[in-house]
């Protein structure tokens, strides 16, 4: 492959990524069914879970150390506190976070719980390397569960839509499709239309069989 073609492919990749910039921030399409999952700051839409939870966790890690919280609350209790706070995650599958304010508070508590869990792990009487591996293992599981639930929720809402996964026509992807056209990049979103029709037909057959 010539250097010119390589540069062209790299440029196309950069432009395609730029076209998806709104989704990279919101992690949800611009669809009314996902309004409860995003928060607007000016003209930008942000994912509540990521832009509330992660910053809270990072800030909490520093504040717990700076404020010497361990002098007020023994580190032995950090695990109990973290479990209590992180367990607010179960409010989501129980549909208790339909109110946006409740969801924001929930993500804040999960992030704060992660901060306490971080310091509990690092306070364990083990060599630093051992605690490091415990930290990686524990948070990989937590992040894996949270992200799996996020993806499952995203896809399940799209599946239940009247036009499932028809992202080539869905209003929630209007901005992205407009960006792809503006950047003269192939609108590969339309490739989902056939898949959408197949799902619609499957749903119809299921209704008839029921």
C-alpha positions as CSV (number, residue, x, y, z in Angstrom):
1,X,0.0,0.0,0.0
2,X,1.4,3.4,-1.0
3,X,2.1,6.1,1.5
4,X,-0.6,8.3,0.0
5,X,-3.2,5.6,0.5
6,X,-2.1,5.1,4.1
7,X,-2.4,8.8,4.8
8,X,-5.8,8.8,3.2
9,X,-7.0,6.0,5.4
10,X,-5.6,7.6,8.5
11,X,-7.4,10.9,7.6
12,X,-10.6,9.1,6.9
13,X,-10.4,7.4,10.3
14,X,-9.8,10.7,12.0
15,X,-12.7,12.3,10.3
16,X,-15.0,9.4,11.1
17,X,-14.0,9.6,14.7
18,X,-14.6,13.3,14.7
19,X,-18.1,12.7,13.2
20,X,-18.9,10.5,16.3
21,X,-17.7,13.2,18.7
22,X,-21.2,13.9,20.2
23,X,-21.6,10.1,20.9
24,X,-18.1,10.0,22.5
25,X,-19.3,12.5,25.1
26,X,-22.9,11.4,25.6
27,X,-22.4,7.6,25.1
28,X,-26.1,7.7,24.1
29,X,-27.9,8.8,20.9
30,X,-29.8,12.1,20.7
31,X,-33.1,10.2,21.3
32,X,-35.9,11.1,23.8
33,X,-35.6,7.5,25.2
34,X,-32.1,8.3,26.5
35,X,-32.7,11.8,27.9
36,X,-32.6,10.4,31.4
37,X,-29.1,9.1,30.8
38,X,-27.5,12.4,29.8
39,X,-27.0,15.9,31.1
40,X,-26.6,19.0,29.1
41,X,-23.8,21.5,29.8
42,X,-24.2,24.4,27.4
43,X,-24.5,22.8,23.9
44,X,-22.8,19.6,24.9
45,X,-24.4,16.4,26.1
46,X,-22.6,14.3,28.6
47,X,-23.2,10.7,29.9
48,X,-24.3,11.0,33.5
49,X,-22.7,7.7,34.5
50,X,-19.3,8.5,33.2
51,X,-19.1,12.3,33.7
52,X,-20.4,12.1,37.3
53,X,-19.1,8.7,38.5
54,X,-15.5,8.8,37.2
55,X,-14.6,12.4,38.2
56,X,-16.2,11.7,41.7
57,X,-14.1,8.6,42.1
58,X,-10.8,10.4,41.1
59,X,-11.6,13.5,43.2
60,X,-12.6,11.3,46.1
61,X,-9.4,9.4,46.1
62,X,-7.4,12.7,46.5
63,X,-9.8,14.2,49.0
64,X,-9.8,11.2,51.3
65,X,-6.1,11.4,51.4
66,X,-5.8,15.2,51.7
67,X,-8.5,15.5,54.4
68,X,-7.0,12.5,56.3
69,X,-10.4,10.8,56.5
70,X,-8.7,7.7,57.8
71,X,-8.1,9.7,61.0
72,X,-11.8,10.2,61.4
73,X,-13.1,6.8,60.0
74,X,-10.8,3.8,60.5
75,X,-9.8,2.2,57.2
76,X,-11.2,-1.1,58.4
77,X,-14.7,0.5,57.8
78,X,-13.8,1.7,54.3
79,X,-14.9,-1.6,52.8
80,X,-18.3,-1.5,54.4
81,X,-18.8,2.1,53.3
82,X,-17.7,1.3,49.7
83,X,-20.0,-1.8,49.5
84,X,-23.0,0.3,50.7
85,X,-22.3,3.1,48.3
86,X,-21.5,1.0,45.2
87,X,-24.5,-1.2,45.9
88,X,-26.7,1.8,44.9
89,X,-26.0,0.4,41.4
90,X,-28.9,-2.0,41.9
91,X,-31.3,0.9,41.9
92,X,-30.9,0.9,38.1
93,X,-32.1,-2.6,37.2
94,X,-34.9,-2.0,39.8
95,X,-35.9,1.1,37.8
96,X,-35.5,3.4,40.7
97,X,-33.4,5.9,38.8
98,X,-35.9,7.1,36.3
99,X,-35.7,10.6,37.8
100,X,-32.6,12.3,36.5
101,X,-31.6,13.8,39.9
102,X,-31.8,10.4,41.5
103,X,-29.6,9.0,38.8
104,X,-27.0,11.8,39.3
105,X,-26.9,11.1,43.0
106,X,-26.6,7.4,42.4
107,X,-23.6,7.9,40.1
108,X,-22.0,10.2,42.6
109,X,-22.4,7.6,45.4
110,X,-20.9,4.9,43.2
111,X,-17.9,7.1,42.4
112,X,-17.5,7.9,46.1
113,X,-17.8,4.3,47.0
114,X,-15.0,3.5,44.5
115,X,-12.8,6.0,46.3
116,X,-13.3,4.3,49.6
117,X,-12.7,0.9,48.1
118,X,-9.4,2.2,46.5
119,X,-8.0,3.3,49.8
120,X,-9.2,0.1,51.6
121,X,-7.3,-2.0,49.1
122,X,-4.2,0.2,49.4
123,X,-4.3,0.0,53.2
124,X,-4.2,-3.8,53.2
125,X,-1.1,-5.2,55.0
126,X,0.3,-6.7,51.8
127,X,3.3,-5.7,49.7
128,X,2.4,-2.8,47.4
129,X,2.6,-5.0,44.3
130,X,0.1,-7.4,45.8
131,X,-2.3,-4.6,46.6
132,X,-1.8,-3.3,43.1
133,X,-3.0,-6.6,41.5
134,X,-5.9,-6.7,44.0
135,X,-6.9,-3.2,42.8
136,X,-6.6,-4.1,39.1
137,X,-8.6,-7.3,39.6
138,X,-11.3,-5.8,41.7
139,X,-11.9,-2.7,39.6
140,X,-11.7,-4.7,36.4
141,X,-14.7,-6.7,37.6
142,X,-16.6,-3.6,38.8
143,X,-16.0,-1.7,35.6
144,X,-16.8,-4.8,33.5
145,X,-20.2,-5.1,35.2
146,X,-21.0,-1.4,34.9
147,X,-20.1,-1.2,31.3
148,X,-21.8,-4.5,30.4
149,X,-25.0,-3.1,32.0
150,X,-24.5,0.1,30.1
151,X,-24.2,-1.6,26.8
152,X,-27.0,-4.0,27.5
153,X,-29.3,-1.1,28.4
154,X,-28.3,0.9,25.3
155,X,-29.0,-2.1,22.9
156,X,-32.2,-3.2,24.7
157,X,-33.7,0.2,24.2
158,X,-32.8,0.2,20.6
159,X,-34.2,-3.3,20.2
160,X,-37.5,-2.3,21.7
161,X,-37.8,0.7,19.4
162,X,-40.4,0.6,16.5
163,X,-37.4,0.7,14.1
164,X,-34.8,-1.3,16.0
165,X,-31.2,-0.5,15.1
166,X,-32.2,1.6,12.1
167,X,-29.4,3.9,12.8
168,X,-29.3,5.1,9.2
169,X,-32.6,6.8,9.7
170,X,-33.0,7.2,13.5
171,X,-33.3,10.8,14.7
172,X,-30.9,10.0,17.5
173,X,-28.0,9.8,15.0
174,X,-28.9,12.8,12.9
175,X,-25.9,14.8,14.0
176,X,-23.5,12.0,13.4
177,X,-24.9,11.3,9.9
178,X,-24.7,15.0,9.1
179,X,-21.0,15.0,10.2
180,X,-20.2,12.0,8.1
181,X,-21.8,13.8,5.1
182,X,-20.0,17.0,5.9
183,X,-16.6,15.2,6.2
184,X,-17.4,13.3,3.0
185,X,-17.0,9.9,4.8
186,X,-19.1,6.9,3.9
187,X,-22.3,6.8,5.9
188,X,-21.9,3.3,7.1
189,X,-24.8,3.8,9.6
190,X,-27.2,3.0,6.7
191,X,-25.8,-0.5,6.6
192,X,-27.9,-1.3,9.7
193,X,-31.2,-0.8,7.8
194,X,-31.3,-4.4,6.5
195,X,-30.5,-5.7,10.0
196,X,-33.3,-3.5,11.3
197,X,-35.8,-5.0,8.9
198,X,-34.8,-8.5,9.9
199,X,-35.5,-7.7,13.5
200,X,-38.8,-6.1,12.7
201,X,-39.8,-9.2,10.7
202,X,-38.7,-11.5,13.6
203,X,-40.8,-9.4,16.0
204,X,-43.9,-9.7,13.7
205,X,-43.5,-13.5,13.4
206,X,-43.2,-13.7,17.2
207,X,-46.4,-11.7,17.7
208,X,-48.3,-14.0,15.3
209,X,-47.0,-17.1,17.0
210,X,-48.0,-15.7,20.4
